[in-house]
Amino acid sequence: MANLKLDKLDKQILKMIAEDARVPFLEVARACNVSGAAIHQRIQKLTNIGVLKGSEFIIDPEKIGYETCAFIGLNLKEPESFDNVVEQLKTMPEVVECHYTTGNYDLFIKVYAKNNHHLLNLIHDKLQPLGLSSSQTLISFHSAFDHQLPMMNIIDGEE
Protein backbone atom coordinates (compact mmCIF):
# COMPACT_ATOMS: atom_id res chain seq x y z
CA MET A 1 0.00 0.00 0.00
CA ALA A 2 3.07 2.23 -0.17
CA ASN A 3 2.37 3.50 -3.68
CA LEU A 4 -1.23 4.73 -3.67
CA LYS A 5 -2.43 6.37 -6.85
CA LEU A 6 -3.69 9.81 -5.99
CA ASP A 7 -5.31 11.93 -8.67
CA LYS A 8 -4.86 15.66 -9.16
CA LEU A 9 -7.85 16.55 -6.96
CA ASP A 10 -6.56 14.36 -4.11
CA LYS A 11 -3.19 16.08 -4.33
CA GLN A 12 -4.74 19.57 -4.38
CA ILE A 13 -6.79 18.73 -1.30
CA LEU A 14 -3.75 17.33 0.52
CA LYS A 15 -1.73 20.43 -0.28
CA MET A 16 -4.39 22.76 1.09
CA ILE A 17 -5.10 20.84 4.29
CA ALA A 18 -1.40 20.26 4.95
CA GLU A 19 -0.94 24.04 4.93
CA ASP A 20 -3.97 24.62 7.20
CA ALA A 21 -5.86 21.66 8.68
CA ARG A 22 -8.66 24.02 9.74
CA VAL A 23 -9.38 25.32 6.24
CA PRO A 24 -13.15 25.01 5.61
CA PHE A 25 -14.17 22.32 3.13
CA LEU A 26 -16.09 24.94 1.13
CA GLU A 27 -12.92 26.99 0.70
CA VAL A 28 -11.10 23.87 -0.51
CA ALA A 29 -14.03 23.13 -2.84
CA ARG A 30 -13.90 26.63 -4.34
CA ALA A 31 -10.13 26.42 -4.87
CA CYS A 32 -10.47 22.98 -6.49
CA ASN A 33 -13.56 23.99 -8.50
CA VAL A 34 -15.74 21.16 -7.15
CA SER A 35 -18.64 20.86 -4.69
CA GLY A 36 -18.28 20.80 -0.92
CA ALA A 37 -19.78 17.30 -0.94
CA ALA A 38 -17.05 16.13 -3.33
CA ILE A 39 -14.37 17.45 -0.94
CA HIS A 40 -16.07 15.76 2.01
CA GLN A 41 -16.15 12.45 0.08
CA ARG A 42 -12.50 12.77 -0.92
CA ILE A 43 -11.42 13.56 2.64
CA GLN A 44 -13.35 10.49 3.82
CA LYS A 45 -11.69 8.36 1.10
CA LEU A 46 -8.21 9.64 1.98
CA THR A 47 -8.92 8.85 5.64
CA ASN A 48 -10.26 5.37 4.87
CA ILE A 49 -7.22 4.39 2.80
CA GLY A 50 -4.88 5.71 5.49
CA VAL A 51 -3.41 8.73 3.70
CA LEU A 52 -4.93 11.02 6.32
CA LYS A 53 -4.47 9.91 9.89
CA GLY A 54 -6.94 12.24 11.53
CA SER A 55 -6.83 15.82 12.65
CA GLU A 56 -5.73 17.11 16.00
CA PHE A 57 -4.71 20.15 17.92
CA ILE A 58 -1.02 20.19 18.82
CA ILE A 59 -0.35 21.01 22.46
CA ASP A 60 2.96 22.69 23.22
CA PRO A 61 4.45 20.48 25.98
CA GLU A 62 6.51 23.34 27.41
CA LYS A 63 3.40 25.49 27.90
CA ILE A 64 1.87 22.80 30.13
CA GLY A 65 4.96 22.25 32.25
CA TYR A 66 6.97 19.64 30.31
CA GLU A 67 10.20 21.57 29.80
CA THR A 68 12.55 18.70 28.96
CA CYS A 69 12.41 16.88 25.62
CA ALA A 70 14.72 13.91 25.22
CA PHE A 71 15.45 11.16 22.75
CA ILE A 72 16.48 7.85 24.26
CA GLY A 73 18.06 4.93 22.46
CA LEU A 74 17.14 1.65 24.13
CA ASN A 75 18.88 -1.72 23.92
CA LEU A 76 17.01 -4.70 25.30
CA LYS A 77 18.58 -7.57 27.21
CA GLU A 78 16.15 -9.90 25.47
CA PRO A 79 15.28 -8.71 21.94
CA GLU A 80 12.40 -11.20 21.80
CA SER A 81 10.65 -8.97 24.37
CA PHE A 82 10.16 -6.18 21.77
CA ASP A 83 6.37 -6.47 21.63
CA ASN A 84 5.98 -6.54 25.41
CA VAL A 85 8.30 -3.54 25.85
CA VAL A 86 6.47 -1.54 23.17
CA GLU A 87 3.13 -2.28 24.87
CA GLN A 88 4.54 -1.05 28.19
CA LEU A 89 5.97 2.08 26.54
CA LYS A 90 2.50 2.87 25.14
CA THR A 91 1.18 3.14 28.70
CA MET A 92 3.73 5.81 29.68
CA PRO A 93 2.28 9.26 28.98
CA GLU A 94 5.75 10.83 28.78
CA VAL A 95 6.68 8.61 25.80
CA VAL A 96 5.27 10.28 22.69
CA GLU A 97 7.10 8.36 19.94
CA CYS A 98 8.67 4.94 19.62
CA HIS A 99 10.64 3.74 16.60
CA TYR A 100 12.16 0.42 15.62
CA THR A 101 15.56 1.37 14.20
CA THR A 102 18.70 0.09 12.58
CA GLY A 103 22.07 0.98 14.00
CA ASN A 104 23.02 1.23 17.65
CA TYR A 105 19.59 0.83 19.28
CA ASP A 106 16.76 -1.68 19.34
CA LEU A 107 14.23 1.10 19.96
CA PHE A 108 14.45 4.87 19.83
CA ILE A 109 11.91 6.90 21.83
CA LYS A 110 11.00 10.53 22.27
CA VAL A 111 9.90 11.62 25.73
CA TYR A 112 8.77 14.76 27.48
CA ALA A 113 9.50 15.34 31.16
CA LYS A 114 8.71 18.22 33.50
CA ASN A 115 12.40 18.76 34.22
CA ASN A 116 15.69 16.84 34.40
CA HIS A 117 14.77 15.30 37.76
CA HIS A 118 11.53 13.95 36.28
CA LEU A 119 13.53 12.60 33.30
CA LEU A 120 15.92 10.82 35.67
CA ASN A 121 12.99 9.24 37.52
CA LEU A 122 11.40 8.21 34.22
CA ILE A 123 14.60 6.48 33.12
CA HIS A 124 15.31 4.87 36.50
CA ASP A 125 11.81 3.93 37.62
CA LYS A 126 9.96 3.23 34.36
CA LEU A 127 12.44 2.43 31.60
CA GLN A 128 15.16 0.41 33.36
CA PRO A 129 12.65 -2.15 34.71
CA LEU A 130 11.67 -2.98 31.10
CA GLY A 131 14.80 -5.09 30.82
CA LEU A 132 17.29 -2.75 29.21
CA SER A 133 20.89 -3.77 28.67
CA SER A 134 21.74 -0.12 28.00
CA SER A 135 20.30 3.24 27.04
CA GLN A 136 21.58 6.56 25.80
CA THR A 137 19.75 9.82 26.41
CA LEU A 138 20.04 12.94 24.28
CA ILE A 139 18.34 16.06 25.62
CA SER A 140 16.93 18.43 23.03
CA PHE A 141 17.54 22.10 23.81
CA HIS A 142 15.07 23.30 21.18
CA SER A 143 13.46 22.01 17.99
CA ALA A 144 14.87 23.94 15.02
CA PHE A 145 11.78 23.03 12.96
CA ASP A 146 9.01 20.47 12.76
CA HIS A 147 6.84 20.04 9.71
CA GLN A 148 5.07 17.48 7.58
CA LEU A 149 6.35 16.03 4.34
CA PRO A 150 6.16 18.92 1.85
CA MET A 151 3.18 18.44 -0.47
CA MET A 152 4.64 20.53 -3.33
CA ASN A 153 6.82 17.62 -4.51
CA ILE A 154 3.76 15.40 -4.72
CA ILE A 155 1.69 18.04 -6.53
CA ASP A 156 4.45 18.79 -9.03
CA GLY A 157 5.12 15.11 -9.68
CA GLU A 158 8.68 15.26 -8.27
CA GLU A 159 8.23 12.12 -6.18
C-alpha positions as a Python dict, from the first residue, in 0.01 Angstrom:
ca = {
    (1, 'M'): (0, 0, 0),
    (2, 'A'): (307, 223, -17),
    (3, 'N'): (237, 350, -368),
    (4, 'L'): (-123, 473, -367),
    (5, 'K'): (-243, 637, -685),
    (6, 'L'): (-369, 981, -599),
    (7, 'D'): (-531, 1193, -867),
    (8, 'K'): (-486, 1566, -916),
    (9, 'L'): (-785, 1655, -696),
    (10, 'D'): (-656, 1436, -411),
    (11, 'K'): (-319, 1608, -433),
    (12, 'Q'): (-474, 1957, -438),
    (13, 'I'): (-679, 1873, -130),
    (14, 'L'): (-375, 1733, 52),
    (15, 'K'): (-173, 2043, -28),
    (16, 'M'): (-439, 2276, 109),
    (17, 'I'): (-510, 2084, 429),
    (18, 'A'): (-140, 2026, 495),
    (19, 'E'): (-94, 2404, 493),
    (20, 'D'): (-397, 2462, 720),
    (21, 'A'): (-586, 2166, 868),
    (22, 'R'): (-866, 2402, 974),
    (23, 'V'): (-938, 2532, 624),
    (24, 'P'): (-1315, 2501, 561),
    (25, 'F'): (-1417, 2232, 313),
    (26, 'L'): (-1609, 2494, 113),
    (27, 'E'): (-1292, 2699, 70),
    (28, 'V'): (-1110, 2387, -51),
    (29, 'A'): (-1403, 2313, -284),
    (30, 'R'): (-1390, 2663, -434),
    (31, 'A'): (-1013, 2642, -487),
    (32, 'C'): (-1047, 2298, -649),
    (33, 'N'): (-1356, 2399, -850),
    (34, 'V'): (-1574, 2116, -715),
    (35, 'S'): (-1864, 2086, -469),
    (36, 'G'): (-1828, 2080, -92),
    (37, 'A'): (-1978, 1730, -94),
    (38, 'A'): (-1705, 1613, -333),
    (39, 'I'): (-1437, 1745, -94),
    (40, 'H'): (-1607, 1576, 201),
    (41, 'Q'): (-1615, 1245, 8),
    (42, 'R'): (-1250, 1277, -92),
    (43, 'I'): (-1142, 1356, 264),
    (44, 'Q'): (-1335, 1049, 382),
    (45, 'K'): (-1169, 836, 110),
    (46, 'L'): (-821, 964, 198),
    (47, 'T'): (-892, 885, 564),
    (48, 'N'): (-1026, 537, 487),
    (49, 'I'): (-722, 439, 280),
    (50, 'G'): (-488, 571, 549),
    (51, 'V'): (-341, 873, 370),
    (52, 'L'): (-493, 1102, 632),
    (53, 'K'): (-447, 991, 989),
    (54, 'G'): (-694, 1224, 1153),
    (55, 'S'): (-683, 1582, 1265),
    (56, 'E'): (-573, 1711, 1600),
    (57, 'F'): (-471, 2015, 1792),
    (58, 'I'): (-102, 2019, 1882),
    (59, 'I'): (-35, 2101, 2246),
    (60, 'D'): (296, 2269, 2322),
    (61, 'P'): (445, 2048, 2598),
    (62, 'E'): (651, 2334, 2741),
    (63, 'K'): (340, 2549, 2790),
    (64, 'I'): (187, 2280, 3013),
    (65, 'G'): (496, 2225, 3225),
    (66, 'Y'): (697, 1964, 3031),
    (67, 'E'): (1020, 2157, 2980),
    (68, 'T'): (1255, 1870, 2896),
    (69, 'C'): (1241, 1688, 2562),
    (70, 'A'): (1472, 1391, 2522),
    (71, 'F'): (1545, 1116, 2275),
    (72, 'I'): (1648, 785, 2426),
    (73, 'G'): (1806, 493, 2246),
    (74, 'L'): (1714, 165, 2413),
    (75, 'N'): (1888, -172, 2392),
    (76, 'L'): (1701, -470, 2530),
    (77, 'K'): (1858, -757, 2721),
    (78, 'E'): (1615, -990, 2547),
    (79, 'P'): (1528, -871, 2194),
    (80, 'E'): (1240, -1120, 2180),
    (81, 'S'): (1065, -897, 2437),
    (82, 'F'): (1016, -618, 2177),
    (83, 'D'): (637, -647, 2163),
    (84, 'N'): (598, -654, 2541),
    (85, 'V'): (830, -354, 2585),
    (86, 'V'): (647, -154, 2317),
    (87, 'E'): (313, -228, 2487),
    (88, 'Q'): (454, -105, 2819),
    (89, 'L'): (597, 208, 2654),
    (90, 'K'): (250, 287, 2514),
    (91, 'T'): (118, 314, 2870),
    (92, 'M'): (373, 581, 2968),
    (93, 'P'): (228, 926, 2898),
    (94, 'E'): (575, 1083, 2878),
    (95, 'V'): (668, 861, 2580),
    (96, 'V'): (527, 1028, 2269),
    (97, 'E'): (710, 836, 1994),
    (98, 'C'): (867, 494, 1962),
    (99, 'H'): (1064, 374, 1660),
    (100, 'Y'): (1216, 42, 1562),
    (101, 'T'): (1556, 137, 1420),
    (102, 'T'): (1870, 9, 1258),
    (103, 'G'): (2207, 98, 1400),
    (104, 'N'): (2302, 123, 1765),
    (105, 'Y'): (1959, 83, 1928),
    (106, 'D'): (1676, -168, 1934),
    (107, 'L'): (1423, 110, 1996),
    (108, 'F'): (1445, 487, 1983),
    (109, 'I'): (1191, 690, 2183),
    (110, 'K'): (1100, 1053, 2227),
    (111, 'V'): (990, 1162, 2573),
    (112, 'Y'): (877, 1476, 2748),
    (113, 'A'): (950, 1534, 3116),
    (114, 'K'): (871, 1822, 3350),
    (115, 'N'): (1240, 1876, 3422),
    (116, 'N'): (1569, 1684, 3440),
    (117, 'H'): (1477, 1530, 3776),
    (118, 'H'): (1153, 1395, 3628),
    (119, 'L'): (1353, 1260, 3330),
    (120, 'L'): (1592, 1082, 3567),
    (121, 'N'): (1299, 924, 3752),
    (122, 'L'): (1140, 821, 3422),
    (123, 'I'): (1460, 648, 3312),
    (124, 'H'): (1531, 487, 3650),
    (125, 'D'): (1181, 393, 3762),
    (126, 'K'): (996, 323, 3436),
    (127, 'L'): (1244, 243, 3160),
    (128, 'Q'): (1516, 41, 3336),
    (129, 'P'): (1265, -215, 3471),
    (130, 'L'): (1167, -298, 3110),
    (131, 'G'): (1480, -509, 3082),
    (132, 'L'): (1729, -275, 2921),
    (133, 'S'): (2089, -377, 2867),
    (134, 'S'): (2174, -12, 2800),
    (135, 'S'): (2030, 324, 2704),
    (136, 'Q'): (2158, 656, 2580),
    (137, 'T'): (1975, 982, 2641),
    (138, 'L'): (2004, 1294, 2428),
    (139, 'I'): (1834, 1606, 2562),
    (140, 'S'): (1693, 1843, 2303),
    (141, 'F'): (1754, 2210, 2381),
    (142, 'H'): (1507, 2330, 2118),
    (143, 'S'): (1346, 2201, 1799),
    (144, 'A'): (1487, 2394, 1502),
    (145, 'F'): (1178, 2303, 1296),
    (146, 'D'): (901, 2047, 1276),
    (147, 'H'): (684, 2004, 971),
    (148, 'Q'): (507, 1748, 758),
    (149, 'L'): (635, 1603, 434),
    (150, 'P'): (616, 1892, 185),
    (151, 'M'): (318, 1844, -47),
    (152, 'M'): (464, 2053, -333),
    (153, 'N'): (682, 1762, -451),
    (154, 'I'): (376, 1540, -472),
    (155, 'I'): (169, 1804, -653),
    (156, 'D'): (445, 1879, -903),
    (157, 'G'): (512, 1511, -968),
    (158, 'E'): (868, 1526, -827),
    (159, 'E'): (823, 1212, -618),
}
